[in-house]
Amino acid sequence: MTDFQTLLRAIEVRGRDAAARAGDALAAAAIAELPGVAVTRDGADVLLTAPGLRARAFGSRRSLPDPRLTGLVR
């Protein structure tokens, strides 16, 4: 393995570790700040489920944001 390949592999491992930590932090924040929303992890994904939950944290010109998601936006 060349030095470049070793460096590339180290960057990849650090990137995966950082993504896992970010996913854990997002899941923890969602659990703490989103009452009535079920938070689960599916590999690297953080899944939010609740009856009638809309995927809108910011809203749009036609619809208001889902009030359960505005706690994650700062």
Secondary structure, DSSP 8 states (H G I E B T S, - for coil): --HHHHHHHHHHHHHHHHHHHHHHHHHHHHHHH-TT-EEEEETTEEEEE-TT--S-SS--SSS---TTTGGG--
